[in-house]
């Protein structure tokens, strides 16, 4: 279930972010996406470029929640990185990102 999408372009890579549900918790997934680049046989100077396949890198998953601050006696919003936990539980985070890209 995709809820929100944000796209920020950085150089050739795109930093992408989307919200989804994993293990009954709403989480934010952020990753770098490098779109496929076509091969260029010859540039005007005689050189070429072999191209590259699409890739997903630097996947991070965050859970937004609140914690109680006993000093201020108020709840504060916190963001907890749960990437390692989800990988240990066997979730394929790269595939989650590819599935998201297919739905765009």
VMD Tcl script that builds the backbone (N, CA, C; Angstrom):
set m [mol new atoms 312]
animate dup $m
set s [atomselect $m all]
$s set {name element resname resid chain x y z} {
  {N N UNK 1 A 0.839 -1.169 0.000}
  {CA C UNK 1 A 0.000 0.000 0.000}
  {C C UNK 1 A 0.889 1.240 0.000}
  {N N UNK 2 A 0.949 1.944 -1.108}
  {CA C UNK 2 A 1.760 3.145 -1.218}
  {C C UNK 2 A 0.914 4.349 -0.866}
  {N N UNK 3 A 1.457 5.236 -0.046}
  {CA C UNK 3 A 0.679 6.358 0.444}
  {C C UNK 3 A 1.228 7.683 -0.046}
  {N N UNK 4 A 2.537 7.871 0.032}
  {CA C UNK 4 A 3.118 9.163 -0.281}
  {C C UNK 4 A 4.411 8.962 -1.048}
  {N N UNK 5 A 4.708 9.846 -1.991}
  {CA C UNK 5 A 5.904 9.716 -2.804}
  {C C UNK 5 A 6.607 11.060 -2.906}
  {N N UNK 6 A 7.928 11.035 -2.763}
  {CA C UNK 6 A 8.726 12.235 -2.938}
  {C C UNK 6 A 9.921 11.874 -3.801}
  {N N UNK 7 A 10.279 12.757 -4.735}
  {CA C UNK 7 A 11.421 12.507 -5.608}
  {C C UNK 7 A 12.335 13.718 -5.557}
  {N N UNK 8 A 13.607 13.476 -5.278}
  {CA C UNK 8 A 14.592 14.547 -5.255}
  {C C UNK 8 A 15.721 14.119 -6.185}
  {N N UNK 9 A 15.996 14.903 -7.238}
  {CA C UNK 9 A 17.050 14.529 -8.167}
  {C C UNK 9 A 18.390 15.057 -7.673}
  {N N UNK 10 A 19.409 14.192 -7.680}
  {CA C UNK 10 A 20.754 14.594 -7.329}
  {C C UNK 10 A 21.686 14.090 -8.429}
  {N N UNK 11 A 22.273 14.998 -9.198}
  {CA C UNK 11 A 23.158 14.668 -10.299}
  {C C UNK 11 A 22.464 13.640 -11.196}
  {N N UNK 12 A 23.122 12.492 -11.465}
  {CA C UNK 12 A 22.509 11.477 -12.315}
  {C C UNK 12 A 21.589 10.562 -11.499}
  {N N UNK 13 A 21.887 10.430 -10.217}
  {CA C UNK 13 A 21.063 9.575 -9.355}
  {C C UNK 13 A 19.833 10.334 -8.892}
  {N N UNK 14 A 18.805 9.596 -8.585}
  {CA C UNK 14 A 17.600 10.180 -8.020}
  {C C UNK 14 A 17.426 9.601 -6.623}
  {N N UNK 15 A 17.283 10.465 -5.635}
  {CA C UNK 15 A 16.958 10.009 -4.298}
  {C C UNK 15 A 15.445 9.948 -4.225}
  {N N UNK 16 A 14.924 8.765 -3.957}
  {CA C UNK 16 A 13.481 8.564 -3.948}
  {C C UNK 16 A 13.044 8.147 -2.554}
  {N N UNK 17 A 11.816 8.481 -2.240}
  {CA C UNK 17 A 11.268 8.203 -0.920}
  {C C UNK 17 A 9.795 7.865 -1.068}
  {N N UNK 18 A 9.357 6.828 -0.374}
  {CA C UNK 18 A 7.940 6.502 -0.375}
  {C C UNK 18 A 7.550 5.886 0.957}
  {N N UNK 19 A 6.287 6.000 1.269}
  {CA C UNK 19 A 5.761 5.437 2.509}
  {C C UNK 19 A 4.986 4.177 2.160}
  {N N UNK 20 A 5.180 3.146 2.946}
  {CA C UNK 20 A 4.480 1.887 2.725}
  {C C UNK 20 A 4.261 1.206 4.077}
  {N N UNK 21 A 3.684 0.027 4.042}
  {CA C UNK 21 A 3.421 -0.715 5.272}
  {C C UNK 21 A 4.197 -2.023 5.257}
  {N N UNK 22 A 4.984 -2.252 6.315}
  {CA C UNK 22 A 5.739 -3.495 6.487}
  {C C UNK 22 A 5.469 -3.988 7.892}
  {N N UNK 23 A 5.109 -5.255 8.011}
  {CA C UNK 23 A 4.831 -5.853 9.329}
  {C C UNK 23 A 3.804 -5.021 10.104}
  {N N UNK 24 A 2.772 -4.544 9.415}
  {CA C UNK 24 A 1.665 -3.779 9.993}
  {C C UNK 24 A 2.094 -2.421 10.547}
  {N N UNK 25 A 3.235 -1.911 10.106}
  {CA C UNK 25 A 3.706 -0.593 10.550}
  {C C UNK 25 A 3.949 0.281 9.324}
  {N N UNK 26 A 3.524 1.529 9.398}
  {CA C UNK 26 A 3.800 2.477 8.324}
  {C C UNK 26 A 5.248 2.931 8.449}
  {N N UNK 27 A 5.999 2.764 7.372}
  {CA C UNK 27 A 7.416 3.125 7.364}
  {C C UNK 27 A 7.729 3.975 6.142}
  {N N UNK 28 A 8.836 4.702 6.233}
  {CA C UNK 28 A 9.323 5.514 5.124}
  {C C UNK 28 A 10.560 4.832 4.555}
  {N N UNK 29 A 10.555 4.586 3.242}
  {CA C UNK 29 A 11.679 3.951 2.566}
  {C C UNK 29 A 12.350 5.005 1.692}
  {N N UNK 30 A 13.662 5.101 1.818}
  {CA C UNK 30 A 14.428 6.068 1.027}
  {C C UNK 30 A 15.552 5.308 0.335}
  {N N UNK 31 A 15.783 5.627 -0.953}
  {CA C UNK 31 A 16.832 4.937 -1.697}
  {C C UNK 31 A 17.310 5.794 -2.859}
  {N N UNK 32 A 18.499 5.461 -3.354}
  {CA C UNK 32 A 19.057 6.120 -4.531}
  {C C UNK 32 A 18.777 5.241 -5.740}
  {N N UNK 33 A 18.283 5.869 -6.793}
  {CA C UNK 33 A 17.967 5.149 -8.022}
  {C C UNK 33 A 18.776 5.729 -9.172}
  {N N UNK 34 A 19.501 4.873 -9.853}
  {CA C UNK 34 A 20.253 5.254 -11.046}
  {C C UNK 34 A 19.526 4.647 -12.242}
  {N N UNK 35 A 18.879 5.479 -13.069}
  {CA C UNK 35 A 18.190 4.925 -14.232}
  {C C UNK 35 A 19.189 4.347 -15.241}
  {N N UNK 36 A 18.698 3.485 -16.082}
  {CA C UNK 36 A 19.534 2.884 -17.120}
  {C C UNK 36 A 20.034 3.969 -18.066}
  {N N UNK 37 A 21.283 3.838 -18.467}
  {CA C UNK 37 A 21.851 4.760 -19.437}
  {C C UNK 37 A 22.226 3.965 -20.681}
  {N N UNK 38 A 21.794 4.450 -21.815}
  {CA C UNK 38 A 22.033 3.752 -23.080}
  {C C UNK 38 A 23.502 3.855 -23.499}
  {N N UNK 39 A 23.920 2.862 -24.246}
  {CA C UNK 39 A 25.270 2.861 -24.788}
  {C C UNK 39 A 25.364 3.935 -25.872}
  {N N UNK 40 A 26.509 4.622 -25.911}
  {CA C UNK 40 A 26.795 5.581 -26.984}
  {C C UNK 40 A 27.991 5.021 -27.737}
  {N N UNK 41 A 27.768 4.670 -28.997}
  {CA C UNK 41 A 28.837 4.041 -29.762}
  {C C UNK 41 A 29.991 5.015 -29.994}
  {N N UNK 42 A 29.686 6.224 -30.424}
  {CA C UNK 42 A 30.752 7.204 -30.685}
  {C C UNK 42 A 30.295 8.608 -30.320}
  {N N UNK 43 A 31.130 9.295 -29.569}
  {CA C UNK 43 A 30.961 10.733 -29.374}
  {C C UNK 43 A 31.683 11.434 -30.518}
  {N N UNK 44 A 31.543 12.742 -30.611}
  {CA C UNK 44 A 32.192 13.484 -31.692}
  {C C UNK 44 A 33.718 13.373 -31.651}
  {N N UNK 45 A 34.294 13.107 -30.466}
  {CA C UNK 45 A 35.749 12.971 -30.375}
  {C C UNK 45 A 36.230 11.542 -30.647}
  {N N UNK 46 A 35.317 10.650 -31.022}
  {CA C UNK 46 A 35.688 9.279 -31.352}
  {C C UNK 46 A 35.591 8.307 -30.198}
  {N N UNK 47 A 35.400 8.800 -28.976}
  {CA C UNK 47 A 35.254 7.905 -27.832}
  {C C UNK 47 A 33.810 7.419 -27.736}
  {N N UNK 48 A 33.548 6.509 -26.833}
  {CA C UNK 48 A 32.201 5.987 -26.638}
  {C C UNK 48 A 31.891 5.827 -25.166}
  {N N UNK 49 A 30.702 5.320 -24.886}
  {CA C UNK 49 A 30.284 5.078 -23.499}
  {C C UNK 49 A 29.528 3.757 -23.473}
  {N N UNK 50 A 29.948 2.818 -22.622}
  {CA C UNK 50 A 29.306 1.500 -22.632}
  {C C UNK 50 A 27.896 1.480 -22.040}
  {N N UNK 51 A 27.482 2.564 -21.386}
  {CA C UNK 51 A 26.166 2.590 -20.746}
  {C C UNK 51 A 26.205 1.883 -19.406}
  {N N UNK 52 A 25.073 1.863 -18.707}
  {CA C UNK 52 A 24.991 1.144 -17.438}
  {C C UNK 52 A 23.536 0.729 -17.204}
  {N N UNK 53 A 23.388 -0.351 -16.468}
  {CA C UNK 53 A 22.038 -0.816 -16.154}
  {C C UNK 53 A 21.484 -0.021 -14.981}
  {N N UNK 54 A 20.182 -0.068 -14.801}
  {CA C UNK 54 A 19.536 0.622 -13.687}
  {C C UNK 54 A 19.970 -0.024 -12.372}
  {N N UNK 55 A 20.035 0.793 -11.304}
  {CA C UNK 55 A 20.432 0.237 -10.009}
  {C C UNK 55 A 19.707 0.945 -8.875}
  {N N UNK 56 A 19.562 0.215 -7.772}
  {CA C UNK 56 A 19.001 0.731 -6.525}
  {C C UNK 56 A 20.080 0.583 -5.464}
  {N N UNK 57 A 20.406 1.693 -4.795}
  {CA C UNK 57 A 21.468 1.685 -3.788}
  {C C UNK 57 A 21.025 2.446 -2.541}
  {N N UNK 58 A 21.760 2.244 -1.475}
  {CA C UNK 58 A 21.601 3.006 -0.224}
  {C C UNK 58 A 20.155 3.005 0.283}
  {N N UNK 59 A 19.592 1.826 0.431}
  {CA C UNK 59 A 18.212 1.709 0.922}
  {C C UNK 59 A 18.195 1.902 2.438}
  {N N UNK 60 A 17.310 2.780 2.899}
  {CA C UNK 60 A 17.122 3.020 4.334}
  {C C UNK 60 A 15.630 2.997 4.638}
  {N N UNK 61 A 15.271 2.424 5.766}
  {CA C UNK 61 A 13.870 2.354 6.182}
  {C C UNK 61 A 13.752 2.984 7.565}
  {N N UNK 62 A 12.799 3.915 7.688}
  {CA C UNK 62 A 12.596 4.636 8.946}
  {C C UNK 62 A 11.166 4.464 9.431}
  {N N UNK 63 A 11.040 4.366 10.744}
  {CA C UNK 63 A 9.728 4.277 11.384}
  {C C UNK 63 A 9.544 5.542 12.204}
  {N N UNK 64 A 8.448 6.235 11.949}
  {CA C UNK 64 A 8.136 7.467 12.675}
  {C C UNK 64 A 7.244 7.131 13.865}
  {N N UNK 65 A 7.630 7.615 15.026}
  {CA C UNK 65 A 6.856 7.365 16.235}
  {C C UNK 65 A 7.057 8.545 17.190}
  {N N UNK 66 A 6.556 8.415 18.380}
  {CA C UNK 66 A 6.746 9.446 19.401}
  {C C UNK 66 A 7.322 8.803 20.650}
  {N N UNK 67 A 8.125 9.599 21.357}
  {CA C UNK 67 A 8.619 9.150 22.661}
  {C C UNK 67 A 8.351 10.254 23.669}
  {N N UNK 68 A 8.221 9.845 24.905}
  {CA C UNK 68 A 7.937 10.803 25.967}
  {C C UNK 68 A 9.244 11.323 26.542}
  {N N UNK 69 A 9.386 12.636 26.584}
  {CA C UNK 69 A 10.556 13.276 27.176}
  {C C UNK 69 A 10.198 13.639 28.618}
  {N N UNK 70 A 10.817 12.947 29.556}
  {CA C UNK 70 A 10.484 13.171 30.969}
  {C C UNK 70 A 10.998 14.513 31.488}
  {N N UNK 71 A 11.912 15.143 30.785}
  {CA C UNK 71 A 12.414 16.455 31.209}
  {C C UNK 71 A 11.415 17.553 30.860}
  {N N UNK 72 A 10.905 17.503 29.617}
  {CA C UNK 72 A 9.953 18.537 29.178}
  {C C UNK 72 A 8.507 18.133 29.419}
  {N N UNK 73 A 8.304 16.877 29.780}
  {CA C UNK 73 A 6.969 16.312 29.998}
  {C C UNK 73 A 6.087 16.420 28.743}
  {N N UNK 74 A 6.714 16.229 27.591}
  {CA C UNK 74 A 5.986 16.268 26.319}
  {C C UNK 74 A 6.420 15.105 25.433}
  {N N UNK 75 A 5.531 14.738 24.516}
  {CA C UNK 75 A 5.878 13.737 23.514}
  {C C UNK 75 A 6.639 14.414 22.388}
  {N N UNK 76 A 7.658 13.723 21.869}
  {CA C UNK 76 A 8.454 14.240 20.766}
  {C C UNK 76 A 8.414 13.252 19.601}
  {N N UNK 77 A 8.373 13.779 18.394}
  {CA C UNK 77 A 8.435 12.933 17.213}
  {C C UNK 77 A 9.866 12.436 17.034}
  {N N UNK 78 A 10.002 11.152 16.749}
  {CA C UNK 78 A 11.318 10.566 16.500}
  {C C UNK 78 A 11.242 9.690 15.253}
  {N N UNK 79 A 12.387 9.542 14.628}
  {CA C UNK 79 A 12.522 8.707 13.441}
  {C C UNK 79 A 13.560 7.638 13.764}
  {N N UNK 80 A 13.165 6.374 13.685}
  {CA C UNK 80 A 14.054 5.274 14.055}
  {C C UNK 80 A 14.430 4.503 12.796}
  {N N UNK 81 A 15.735 4.325 12.578}
  {CA C UNK 81 A 16.222 3.565 11.429}
  {C C UNK 81 A 16.065 2.073 11.730}
  {N N UNK 82 A 15.214 1.404 10.952}
  {CA C UNK 82 A 14.962 -0.028 11.170}
  {C C UNK 82 A 15.441 -0.873 9.993}
  {N N UNK 83 A 16.345 -0.327 9.194}
  {CA C UNK 83 A 16.848 -1.028 8.011}
  {C C UNK 83 A 17.474 -2.368 8.386}
  {N N UNK 84 A 18.407 -2.357 9.327}
  {CA C UNK 84 A 19.100 -3.594 9.716}
  {C C UNK 84 A 18.128 -4.631 10.281}
  {N N UNK 85 A 17.180 -4.176 11.086}
  {CA C UNK 85 A 16.192 -5.087 11.664}
  {C C UNK 85 A 15.394 -5.797 10.573}
  {N N UNK 86 A 14.915 -5.043 9.588}
  {CA C UNK 86 A 14.123 -5.646 8.517}
  {C C UNK 86 A 14.945 -6.613 7.676}
  {N N UNK 87 A 16.211 -6.286 7.445}
  {CA C UNK 87 A 17.075 -7.208 6.705}
  {C C UNK 87 A 17.296 -8.495 7.495}
  {N N UNK 88 A 17.475 -8.382 8.816}
  {CA C UNK 88 A 17.639 -9.569 9.658}
  {C C UNK 88 A 16.375 -10.425 9.668}
  {N N UNK 89 A 15.216 -9.781 9.530}
  {CA C UNK 89 A 13.952 -10.519 9.483}
  {C C UNK 89 A 13.700 -11.131 8.107}
  {N N UNK 90 A 14.590 -10.860 7.153}
  {CA C UNK 90 A 14.480 -11.490 5.841}
  {C C UNK 90 A 13.759 -10.679 4.786}
  {N N UNK 91 A 13.501 -9.419 5.022}
  {CA C UNK 91 A 12.836 -8.580 4.020}
  {C C UNK 91 A 13.846 -8.171 2.944}
  {N N UNK 92 A 13.459 -8.320 1.685}
  {CA C UNK 92 A 14.297 -7.920 0.553}
  {C C UNK 92 A 13.973 -6.461 0.228}
  {N N UNK 93 A 14.737 -5.552 0.804}
  {CA C UNK 93 A 14.448 -4.129 0.667}
  {C C UNK 93 A 14.725 -3.620 -0.743}
  {N N UNK 94 A 15.735 -4.181 -1.407}
  {CA C UNK 94 A 15.991 -3.791 -2.797}
  {C C UNK 94 A 14.794 -4.145 -3.676}
  {N N UNK 95 A 14.239 -5.340 -3.481}
  {CA C UNK 95 A 13.078 -5.755 -4.271}
  {C C UNK 95 A 11.867 -4.880 -3.971}
  {N N UNK 96 A 11.717 -4.457 -2.738}
  {CA C UNK 96 A 10.640 -3.541 -2.361}
  {C C UNK 96 A 10.747 -2.252 -3.168}
  {N N UNK 97 A 11.970 -1.754 -3.332}
  {CA C UNK 97 A 12.189 -0.530 -4.118}
  {C C UNK 97 A 11.899 -0.768 -5.596}
  {N N UNK 98 A 12.340 -1.909 -6.141}
  {CA C UNK 98 A 12.051 -2.219 -7.555}
  {C C UNK 98 A 10.554 -2.349 -7.786}
  {N N UNK 99 A 9.844 -2.965 -6.846}
  {CA C UNK 99 A 8.381 -3.083 -6.968}
  {C C UNK 99 A 7.738 -1.696 -6.987}
  {N N UNK 100 A 8.230 -0.817 -6.141}
  {CA C UNK 100 A 7.722 0.561 -6.118}
  {C C UNK 100 A 7.951 1.254 -7.461}
  {N N UNK 101 A 9.156 1.092 -8.012}
  {CA C UNK 101 A 9.475 1.731 -9.292}
  {C C UNK 101 A 8.594 1.209 -10.426}
  {N N UNK 102 A 8.245 -0.074 -10.376}
  {CA C UNK 102 A 7.369 -0.652 -11.405}
  {C C UNK 102 A 5.973 -0.059 -11.352}
  {N N UNK 103 A 5.520 0.367 -10.160}
  {CA C UNK 103 A 4.183 0.912 -10.001}
  {C C UNK 103 A 4.080 2.373 -10.437}
  {N N UNK 104 A 5.223 3.043 -10.628}
  {CA C UNK 104 A 5.203 4.455 -11.037}
  {C C UNK 104 A 4.670 4.625 -12.436}
}
mol reanalyze $m
mol bondsrecalc $m
mol representation Tube
mol addrep $m
